[in-house]
Amino acid sequence: MSAAAPGIQAIHFLAGAEVPRDLAADIIARASRRMAVPCHLEPDVWETRPVRLGGRDQIDADALLAGLDVLIRPGIVHVGLTGLDLGLALFTFVFGRARRGGQTAVVSLARLDPTHYGLAADPDLTARRSVAEIIHEIGHVAGLVHCDDFSCVMHFAPNVETIDLRGTAFCPACARALPPHLVLEQVNPRGD
Amino acid sequence: MNITASKVTSLSILVVDDEPIVVQSLGDWFRQDGHRVDTAQSAREALRLVAEKDYDLAFLDIKMPGIDGLDLQSRLASVKPDMTVIIMTAYASVDTAVRALKAGAYDYITKPFDPEELSLLVRRAGEHRSMRSENIRLKERLQEESAPSPIVGVSAAIKRVHDLIAAVAGTEATVLIKGESGTGKEMAARAIHVASPRRYGPLVIVNCGALAEGLLESELFGHEKGAFTGAMYRHSGKFEMANGGTVFLDEIGTVSAKVQVELLRVIEEKTVTRVGGRTPIPVDFRVIAATNEDLEAMVQHGEFREDLFWRLNVFSIEMPPLRTRPEDIAPLAEFFLDRFTRAMNRKPMRFSPRALEALQAYAWPGNVRELQNAIERAVVVGKPPLIEAGDFPIRVTETPSAGGALSLAEVERAHILTVLEAQNWNISGASRMLEIDRGTLYHKIEKYGLEKTRTAE
């Protein structure tokens, strides 16, 4: 297990103004059911100073992640939820970003929302995808890298279809590599 | 800190770009995918890294001060031709793509990267690399397996065989290889072929004893469509197939008088006329023939054409029977043991002293082929690390050394009977093991009056 992971005692979520409060609460309640450590939604809206990527209607994910550094406290992982579309200077978009082996992560709901693709709004689907992406980023925080097993939550998802397919469970190898007492039901419950 | 790693197909990747943000961002991205990454901000630094380490993939920025990505690609190709190179460019254009691919790049990708496109590209490049490596491995293995078996031995007799092969290989002389069944006549023919200037041409092997007369003629010389009933298509013969290479005519003593005439003509004129055809086809081939029969005696009895005999017997090599060179048994056994343990993925094995004694004591009427079969069986049934005498076929441990006490016919009779019993009188199995056709085997069974032993039921 990673050096930081044993110290994870709680996960604090921050939601930007673009994320409806009830949706944020629903996502965190769902994520909480998968985590063995307490999950908590900060009552205040996450005030960010978004850095726009030149020529693109996108926010720099790394800058957003750096903004969370000021909150770092021992034993607490901070996960920022944003409704803004995230990208990187070198990448056209990212669903989320985490400091591997660190204490911070951000997840964007923008491309997890079916309306981004011209489809009807589906808050339940958006919430399910968000939970999957949150668990994926927490896996990185715990030190995991991407996994070849397409049914593992740590499998790299370049599109939402992959997020929907891979589910939210860890494969046995990734589950073994996770710190104990972090995630409930670590291994894929379907056993595949 | 310790970073926990999950299972990934890890590649070794070099990222070269003069912009620090690019090398850092792409490096982090690939590390998150579980790959091993080095970065360089100049072509000079990249060349230094490549001189020290091997990389599976290299991502090169097309535009860099000094040596640009395409120049670097050319330099890398000369020092690390196996490395897969992907060119990164800020502006996609047909010209860029063409230049990158012409310079030998595997592909190119435009900045900023679409994660899906990048992921697919790395996956494809990884698969491409592993397929290429597998292809190389398979080619090497094929080359290894298709290489002729060395003629193993330390005896003076086998050294003489080596000398004769070396002497005749470089010439165009027709060779007649004589020797008992299982002495390695085909191996000698292969050795001559691969040491000859014709080695890049085909080696076409014809077992003359395995084919009926009409069929042999068609096999050797080919036939035209409609030449005989069932000749639905034009068929090239073995001599045509051997164009530029060598024809090995095994069991030449079994060839009928009619085919002997045709063979003589083909060998002398170096032209083939297909059965049912009229036009002679010029063919460039060398002939190596082999026999386990006494061709001189057959000539004297009028069973084999004298002119063909002399045409074939320009240079002759006699393969010595194994019983006349007992000093070769141990090295041969060791050679086959090594080969079969590797082929069967078995743990390394060696012979117990008693096993070696048993091998030395046996007369080996079936010669090297019988020894090879005995070792193959022992590798299958033996328990590593030792092969015991009991792991050999029962005849090896029970038959006393015949030495010169038995005539050749007696040895042949005993050997055929042993093989038939071992194969439970399955004629096809026994003929395969003896490397003779079923007809010849039936003939020998009748000749020696062999009968299946009846067992009480």
Chai-1 contact restraints between the chains, C-beta under 6 A:
chainA,res_idxA,chainB,res_idxB,connection_type,confidence,min_distance_angstrom,max_distance_angstrom,comment,restraint_id
A,S2,B,N2,contact,1.0,0.0,6.0,A-B,restraint_1
A,S2,B,T4,contact,1.0,0.0,6.0,A-B,restraint_2
A,A3,B,M1,contact,1.0,0.0,6.0,A-B,restraint_3
A,A3,B,N2,contact,1.0,0.0,6.0,A-B,restraint_4
A,L88,B,S25,contact,1.0,0.0,6.0,A-B,restraint_5
A,A89,B,I21,contact,1.0,0.0,6.0,A-B,restraint_6
A,L90,B,V22,contact,1.0,0.0,6.0,A-B,restraint_7
A,L90,B,S25,contact,1.0,0.0,6.0,A-B,restraint_8
A,L90,B,P112,contact,1.0,0.0,6.0,A-B,restraint_9
A,F91,B,P112,contact,1.0,0.0,6.0,A-B,restraint_10
A,F91,B,F113,contact,1.0,0.0,6.0,A-B,restraint_11
A,F91,B,P115,contact,1.0,0.0,6.0,A-B,restraint_12
A,T92,B,P112,contact,1.0,0.0,6.0,A-B,restraint_13
A,T92,B,D114,contact,1.0,0.0,6.0,A-B,restraint_14
A,G101,B,M1,contact,1.0,0.0,6.0,A-B,restraint_15
A,G101,B,I3,contact,1.0,0.0,6.0,A-B,restraint_16
A,G143,B,I3,contact,1.0,0.0,6.0,A-B,restraint_17
A,G143,B,T4,contact,1.0,0.0,6.0,A-B,restraint_18
A,L144,B,T4,contact,1.0,0.0,6.0,A-B,restraint_19
A,L144,B,S6,contact,1.0,0.0,6.0,A-B,restraint_20
A,V145,B,A5,contact,1.0,0.0,6.0,A-B,restraint_21
A,V145,B,S6,contact,1.0,0.0,6.0,A-B,restraint_22
A,V145,B,Q32,contact,1.0,0.0,6.0,A-B,restraint_23
A,V145,B,G34,contact,1.0,0.0,6.0,A-B,restraint_24
A,H146,B,D33,contact,1.0,0.0,6.0,A-B,restraint_25
A,H146,B,G34,contact,1.0,0.0,6.0,A-B,restraint_26
A,C147,B,S6,contact,1.0,0.0,6.0,A-B,restraint_27
A,D148,B,K7,contact,1.0,0.0,6.0,A-B,restraint_28
A,D148,B,V8,contact,1.0,0.0,6.0,A-B,restraint_29
A,D148,B,T9,contact,1.0,0.0,6.0,A-B,restraint_30
A,M154,B,S6,contact,1.0,0.0,6.0,A-B,restraint_31
A,F156,B,S119,contact,1.0,0.0,6.0,A-B,restraint_32
A,P158,B,P115,contact,1.0,0.0,6.0,A-B,restraint_33
A,P158,B,E116,contact,1.0,0.0,6.0,A-B,restraint_34
A,P158,B,S119,contact,1.0,0.0,6.0,A-B,restraint_35
A,N159,B,E116,contact,1.0,0.0,6.0,A-B,restraint_36
A,A173,B,S6,contact,1.0,0.0,6.0,A-B,restraint_37
A,A173,B,K7,contact,1.0,0.0,6.0,A-B,restraint_38
A,C174,B,S6,contact,1.0,0.0,6.0,A-B,restraint_39
A,A177,B,T4,contact,1.0,0.0,6.0,A-B,restraint_40
A,A177,B,S6,contact,1.0,0.0,6.0,A-B,restraint_41
